[in-house]
Amino acid sequence: MPSHALKKLSTSRLFHALSDETRLQILEQLRDGEQCVCDLTSAFKTGQSRLSFHLKVLKDAGLVLDRPDGRWVYYSLNGEAGEHLQVVADWFKASSYRAAKRGCCP
């Protein structure tokens, strides 16, 4: 797969992961640092299977990292994902600026 196609795939996964309110709340919860899935389950007052689904989407998008320790898994934010988001935002901003300068009609 060419690198531009890979970037497109990872960008679409990133936006898919960010499109859900529960996943955004999980990311907010992880801003304070690494947390055990058991703590997240308690904080969200939900079943572990439902939370695990959302964590998998976040992990597949590269937004969170996981670290197994005994019978628990600990999750933390992936700083590199923030860099990817910044690149996408910069690209969008530059594209919007060029389009606005060009105008809509010749």
PyRosetta script that sets phi, psi and omega in degrees:
from pyrosetta import init, pose_from_sequence

init()
pose = pose_from_sequence("MPSHALKKLSTSRLFHALSDETRLQILEQLRDGEQCVCDLTSAFKTGQSRLSFHLKVLKDAGLVLDRPDGRWVYYSLNGEAGEHLQVVADWFKASSYRAAKRGCCP")
pose.set_psi(1, 127.8)
pose.set_omega(1, 178.6)
pose.set_phi(2, -62.7)
pose.set_psi(2, 153.9)
pose.set_omega(2, -175.3)
pose.set_phi(3, -61.8)
pose.set_psi(3, -35.7)
pose.set_omega(3, 179.3)
pose.set_phi(4, -66.1)
pose.set_psi(4, -34.5)
pose.set_omega(4, 176.6)
pose.set_phi(5, -69.2)
pose.set_psi(5, -38.7)
pose.set_omega(5, 177.5)
pose.set_phi(6, -63.7)
pose.set_psi(6, -43.1)
pose.set_omega(6, 177.9)
pose.set_phi(7, -62.5)
pose.set_psi(7, -40.4)
pose.set_omega(7, 179.4)
pose.set_phi(8, -62.5)
pose.set_psi(8, -42.7)
pose.set_omega(8, 178.5)
pose.set_phi(9, -62.9)
pose.set_psi(9, -47.3)
pose.set_omega(9, -178.4)
pose.set_phi(10, -67.7)
pose.set_psi(10, -33.3)
pose.set_omega(10, 177.5)
pose.set_phi(11, -67.5)
pose.set_psi(11, -40.7)
pose.set_omega(11, 179.2)
pose.set_phi(12, -66.8)
pose.set_psi(12, -38.0)
pose.set_omega(12, 175.9)
pose.set_phi(13, -64.1)
pose.set_psi(13, -38.9)
pose.set_omega(13, 179.6)
pose.set_phi(14, -61.0)
pose.set_psi(14, -49.5)
pose.set_omega(14, -179.5)
pose.set_phi(15, -68.1)
pose.set_psi(15, -35.3)
pose.set_omega(15, 175.9)
pose.set_phi(16, -61.1)
pose.set_psi(16, -45.4)
pose.set_omega(16, -179.3)
pose.set_phi(17, -62.8)
pose.set_psi(17, -35.4)
pose.set_omega(17, -178.3)
pose.set_phi(18, -82.0)
pose.set_psi(18, -4.4)
pose.set_omega(18, -175.2)
pose.set_phi(19, -85.8)
pose.set_psi(19, 1.4)
pose.set_omega(19, -176.9)
pose.set_phi(20, -116.2)
pose.set_psi(20, 131.5)
pose.set_omega(20, -176.8)
pose.set_phi(21, -62.5)
pose.set_psi(21, -38.8)
pose.set_omega(21, 178.9)
pose.set_phi(22, -62.5)
pose.set_psi(22, -43.0)
pose.set_omega(22, 179.6)
pose.set_phi(23, -66.5)
pose.set_psi(23, -36.5)
pose.set_omega(23, 175.5)
pose.set_phi(24, -63.9)
pose.set_psi(24, -38.5)
pose.set_omega(24, 178.0)
pose.set_phi(25, -66.8)
pose.set_psi(25, -36.4)
pose.set_omega(25, 177.3)
pose.set_phi(26, -63.6)
pose.set_psi(26, -45.3)
pose.set_omega(26, 178.2)
pose.set_phi(27, -60.2)
pose.set_psi(27, -40.8)
pose.set_omega(27, 177.6)
pose.set_phi(28, -61.2)
pose.set_psi(28, -42.3)
pose.set_omega(28, 179.7)
pose.set_phi(29, -63.3)
pose.set_psi(29, -35.4)
pose.set_omega(29, -177.6)
pose.set_phi(30, -80.3)
pose.set_psi(30, -6.6)
pose.set_omega(30, 178.5)
pose.set_phi(31, -62.2)
pose.set_psi(31, -26.3)
pose.set_omega(31, -179.8)
pose.set_phi(32, -80.7)
pose.set_psi(32, -4.3)
pose.set_omega(32, 179.0)
pose.set_phi(33, 124.2)
pose.set_psi(33, -180.0)
pose.set_omega(33, -177.2)
pose.set_phi(34, -57.7)
pose.set_psi(34, 139.0)
pose.set_omega(34, 178.2)
pose.set_phi(35, -138.6)
pose.set_psi(35, 145.5)
pose.set_omega(35, 176.7)
pose.set_phi(36, -73.4)
pose.set_psi(36, 146.4)
pose.set_omega(36, 177.9)
pose.set_phi(37, -58.8)
pose.set_psi(37, -31.0)
pose.set_omega(37, 178.9)
pose.set_phi(38, -65.1)
pose.set_psi(38, -38.5)
pose.set_omega(38, 177.5)
pose.set_phi(39, -68.2)
pose.set_psi(39, -39.7)
pose.set_omega(39, 178.2)
pose.set_phi(40, -64.8)
pose.set_psi(40, -40.9)
pose.set_omega(40, 177.8)
pose.set_phi(41, -59.8)
pose.set_psi(41, -42.8)
pose.set_omega(41, 178.9)
pose.set_phi(42, -67.3)
pose.set_psi(42, -43.1)
pose.set_omega(42, -178.5)
pose.set_phi(43, -64.3)
pose.set_psi(43, -35.4)
pose.set_omega(43, -177.1)
pose.set_phi(44, -95.8)
pose.set_psi(44, -2.8)
pose.set_omega(44, 178.7)
pose.set_phi(45, 47.4)
pose.set_psi(45, 53.5)
pose.set_omega(45, -179.3)
pose.set_phi(46, -141.0)
pose.set_psi(46, 167.7)
pose.set_omega(46, 178.8)
pose.set_phi(47, -71.7)
pose.set_psi(47, 152.8)
pose.set_omega(47, -178.0)
pose.set_phi(48, -65.0)
pose.set_psi(48, -34.0)
pose.set_omega(48, -178.5)
pose.set_phi(49, -66.1)
pose.set_psi(49, -39.9)
pose.set_omega(49, 178.3)
pose.set_phi(50, -65.5)
pose.set_psi(50, -44.9)
pose.set_omega(50, 179.7)
pose.set_phi(51, -65.7)
pose.set_psi(51, -39.5)
pose.set_omega(51, 179.4)
pose.set_phi(52, -62.1)
pose.set_psi(52, -36.3)
pose.set_omega(52, 176.5)
pose.set_phi(53, -59.1)
pose.set_psi(53, -49.5)
pose.set_omega(53, -179.0)
pose.set_phi(54, -65.4)
pose.set_psi(54, -39.3)
pose.set_omega(54, 178.4)
pose.set_phi(55, -65.1)
pose.set_psi(55, -35.4)
pose.set_omega(55, 177.7)
pose.set_phi(56, -65.5)
pose.set_psi(56, -42.5)
pose.set_omega(56, 177.9)
pose.set_phi(57, -60.9)
pose.set_psi(57, -44.3)
pose.set_omega(57, 179.1)
pose.set_phi(58, -64.3)
pose.set_psi(58, -40.2)
pose.set_omega(58, 179.7)
pose.set_phi(59, -68.1)
pose.set_psi(59, -44.8)
pose.set_omega(59, 179.2)
pose.set_phi(60, -61.0)
pose.set_psi(60, -30.4)
pose.set_omega(60, 178.2)
pose.set_phi(61, -81.2)
pose.set_psi(61, -9.4)
pose.set_omega(61, 179.9)
pose.set_phi(62, 85.0)
pose.set_psi(62, 10.7)
pose.set_omega(62, -178.3)
pose.set_phi(63, -80.7)
pose.set_psi(63, -29.6)
pose.set_omega(63, 179.6)
pose.set_phi(64, -128.0)
pose.set_psi(64, 155.9)
pose.set_omega(64, 175.0)
pose.set_phi(65, -113.5)
pose.set_psi(65, 149.8)
pose.set_omega(65, 176.4)
pose.set_phi(66, -122.6)
pose.set_psi(66, 152.0)
pose.set_omega(66, -179.3)
pose.set_phi(67, -139.8)
pose.set_psi(67, 108.4)
pose.set_omega(67, 177.3)
pose.set_phi(68, -70.9)
pose.set_psi(68, 141.4)
pose.set_omega(68, 176.3)
pose.set_phi(69, -148.0)
pose.set_psi(69, 102.2)
pose.set_omega(69, -176.6)
pose.set_phi(70, 67.2)
pose.set_psi(70, -129.2)
pose.set_omega(70, -178.8)
pose.set_phi(71, -90.5)
pose.set_psi(71, -0.9)
pose.set_omega(71, -178.9)
pose.set_phi(72, -112.6)
pose.set_psi(72, 159.8)
pose.set_omega(72, 174.6)
pose.set_phi(73, -119.9)
pose.set_psi(73, 133.9)
pose.set_omega(73, 179.4)
pose.set_phi(74, -106.3)
pose.set_psi(74, 138.3)
pose.set_omega(74, -177.8)
pose.set_phi(75, -117.7)
pose.set_psi(75, 146.5)
pose.set_omega(75, 176.5)
pose.set_phi(76, -146.8)
pose.set_psi(76, 161.7)
pose.set_omega(76, 177.6)
pose.set_phi(77, -70.8)
pose.set_psi(77, 146.2)
pose.set_omega(77, 175.8)
pose.set_phi(78, -100.2)
pose.set_psi(78, 109.0)
pose.set_omega(78, -177.9)
pose.set_phi(79, -60.2)
pose.set_psi(79, -30.0)
pose.set_omega(79, 179.6)
pose.set_phi(80, -64.5)
pose.set_psi(80, -27.9)
pose.set_omega(80, 178.4)
pose.set_phi(81, -66.2)
pose.set_psi(81, -35.2)
pose.set_omega(81, 176.8)
pose.set_phi(82, -62.6)
pose.set_psi(82, -37.5)
pose.set_omega(82, 177.0)
pose.set_phi(83, -64.9)
pose.set_psi(83, -41.0)
pose.set_omega(83, 178.2)
pose.set_phi(84, -62.7)
pose.set_psi(84, -43.8)
pose.set_omega(84, 177.8)
pose.set_phi(85, -60.4)
pose.set_psi(85, -39.6)
pose.set_omega(85, 179.5)
pose.set_phi(86, -64.6)
pose.set_psi(86, -41.4)
pose.set_omega(86, 177.9)
pose.set_phi(87, -61.2)
pose.set_psi(87, -44.7)
pose.set_omega(87, 179.5)
pose.set_phi(88, -63.9)
pose.set_psi(88, -43.8)
pose.set_omega(88, 179.4)
pose.set_phi(89, -63.3)
pose.set_psi(89, -41.8)
pose.set_omega(89, 178.3)
pose.set_phi(90, -63.8)
pose.set_psi(90, -41.7)
pose.set_omega(90, 177.7)
pose.set_phi(91, -60.9)
pose.set_psi(91, -45.7)
pose.set_omega(91, -178.8)
pose.set_phi(92, -63.8)
pose.set_psi(92, -43.6)
pose.set_omega(92, 179.9)
pose.set_phi(93, -61.5)
pose.set_psi(93, -46.2)
pose.set_omega(93, 180.0)
pose.set_phi(94, -64.4)
pose.set_psi(94, -41.3)
pose.set_omega(94, 179.3)
pose.set_phi(95, -64.9)
pose.set_psi(95, -41.8)
pose.set_omega(95, 179.3)
pose.set_phi(96, -64.7)
pose.set_psi(96, -40.2)
pose.set_omega(96, 179.4)
pose.set_phi(97, -63.5)
pose.set_psi(97, -45.5)
pose.set_omega(97, 179.4)
pose.set_phi(98, -63.1)
pose.set_psi(98, -41.1)
pose.set_omega(98, 179.6)
pose.set_phi(99, -65.1)
pose.set_psi(99, -40.4)
pose.set_omega(99, 179.7)
pose.set_phi(100, -66.6)
pose.set_psi(100, -37.7)
pose.set_omega(100, 178.5)
pose.set_phi(101, -66.9)
pose.set_psi(101, -37.3)
pose.set_omega(101, -177.6)
pose.set_phi(102, -72.4)
pose.set_psi(102, -32.8)
pose.set_omega(102, -175.9)
pose.set_phi(103, 83.5)
pose.set_psi(103, 170.6)
pose.set_omega(103, -175.4)
pose.set_phi(104, -94.3)
pose.set_psi(104, -20.5)
pose.set_omega(104, -175.1)
pose.set_phi(105, -130.2)
pose.set_psi(105, 141.3)
pose.set_omega(105, 178.7)
pose.set_phi(106, -72.0)
pose.dump_pdb("model.pdb")
